[in-house]
Amino acid sequence: MNNAKVAGVLCFLVLVALSSCSLHARAANDIDHCLLDKKKVMRDCWHHIEKKLGDQYPPLHSACCNTIRDAKDIHCVYDRFTAHELTLLSLAKFAMATHVCGNGLHIDTHCAGYRVPEIKLPPPPAAST
């Protein structure tokens, strides 16, 4: 009889463990990729999108461009900018950086009162001979 109780308890514990693993896996899939990508953009692109000092043309092989290209949905990143961050960064520079890096925001996208215009990139620098 004791063996039956032990076996029952063990089965119960296994079921609890399996269900908690599936709940954890489900929670991991609910990660806000937009927020994670926004944090990476703020970290890697700050010097390119900062309102007063930023250089809106990040080098193609920079961490900033890699972050922008790797973003799951670059359009949801600007939705995650906080009001405070919007006072510090330039949405025009952010839009330009997305185009320079090859994952540009769509024309006429609206972001916190900024409308993304048609963006024409400058020609590449002439090769020196």
N, C-alpha and C positions, 0 to 999 in steps of 0.2 A: 504494500500500500504506500509506503514511503517513497518507493521508486516512482510510482505513478504521480505522486504530488510533485516530486522533483522534476520529472519530465514535463509536467504541465507548467510549472513555473518557468522552466527553461524555454519552452515554446512561447510562453507569454513574453518573456524578456527579448527573445529573438524578434518577435513581431513588433514590439515597441521600438527596438533598435532600427529595424528596417523602415518603419513608418517615419521615424525621426530623420533618417537619412534622406528619404524622399522629400520631406518637408524642407530640409536644408537645401537640397538640390533645387527645389522649386524656388526658394527664396533667392538663391544665387542667380537664377535666370531672370529675376525681377530687378536686377541692377539697373539703375538709371544711366544708360550709356551716354546720354546727352550731357548729364552732369559730369561724368568722368571725363568725357572729351573736352568739356568746357574748362575743367581744371587743368588738363594737359595744355590746352591752348593758352590759358593764362600763364602757365609756367614757362612754356617753350616759345611763345610768341609775344610776350610782354613788350619787348624792345621794338617790336614792329607795329604794335597796335596802340601803344601809349599815346594819349592825346597830344601832349606837348613835345615829346622827344622822339617818338617812334619813327623808324624807317620802314615805310610800308612795302618795301620790296625785299622780302627775305630771300637769301640764296636758296636755290632749288634743292640743294642737298643739306639744308640746315635742319636742326631738330624741329623748328617751327613748321617747315614744309612737310616733313615726315609726319608730324602730328596732324596737320590739316588733311593730308592725303589719306591717313589711316582712320580718320573720324568716320564712324558708322553713318552718321547723318549730320553733315556740317550745318544744315538748316536749323536743326534743333538746338545747336550750341548757343546761338544768340538769344534764344528764349530763356536760357539759364543764367544770363548775365544779371547780376543784382543791380539795384538802383545805384548803389555805391560804386560798383565796377563801371557802370555806364558813365559816371561822372569823370572817371579816370582814363577811359579808353575812347578811341575814335572808331565808330562803326564804319566810316568810310575807309579807314586803314585796314580794318578787319576784312571788309569786303574785297579790297584790293589784294590783300595777302592771300585770300582764298583763291583768287583768280591766278595770281602769280604761281601759286603752288599746285595748280591743276585740279582743284576741287571747288570751283567757284560757286558762289551764291547765285541763284537765278535772278534774272532781271525782274525788277518790280517787286521783289521780296520786301516785305515791310518788317522792320525790326526797331522797336522802341521809337517810332516816329521817323526813322530813317528809311528811305526807299532806295533800294539798290538800283543804280543806273546801269546803262550798258557800259561795260568797262572795256576799254581798249588798252592793251598792254603796250608799253613802249618797246621799240625794237631792241633786240639784243645788242650789246656793245660790239663795235666793229673789231674784228680780229686784228691783232697787231702783227705786222710783218717784219 
